[in-house]
Amino acid sequence: TANVEYIENGAGRLESRQVNGRFQIDRENSDQLSIEGGPNYEYLSKPFAVAPGVTIPVGGYAFTDATVRYNFGQQRRVSGNVSVQAGQFYNGTIRAFTVSGARVGLMNRWSLEPSLSVNAVTLPTTSFTTTVLKARSDFAFSPWMFASALLQYSSSDHVFSSNVRFRWEYRPGSELFVVYTDERNSQQPWSAGLRNRAFVVKATRFFRK
């Protein structure tokens, strides 16, 4: 497959152009292998902040990159998408590794969904690496009661966040929710790095005439 996207502003200036080609193989076991890439062009009318303290100057940039992606089918106990990207990035280069849409069936009622994104960027004046790590887990006590948790870490702003939720449909149409969230600065001690915290309890009741 191929795709071309061409965008101009009201003055006729080219703002964005993306030419993308994709070759994909579908295996009999439902796994997929794909290779895609092509030349791109982006015009920045104002500096673009790509990381804390790192900006790309105003101007037009032509660059090319390519991505190899392998998708493990949903029939597997461990499924998900793994991709590797390499090429140019504005006036520099990028190397990226991503795990997304992953799911691990630990038990019939318990699953884990991890994801990872690592981007190593080299620019004329600096280089940096950003990492985002997420993990989501769900456990079903019954068809009417389950708990879930989401943990996330971002290296760009050094933030660790968590969200834990409990849901119980104690009668048809009536639910109880208990939610806990917090956000912390990972560069500080655990007790001192807390940025915000919330604990919420919500109950609904359905009345039938």
Disulfide bonds with the S-S distance in Angstrom:
none
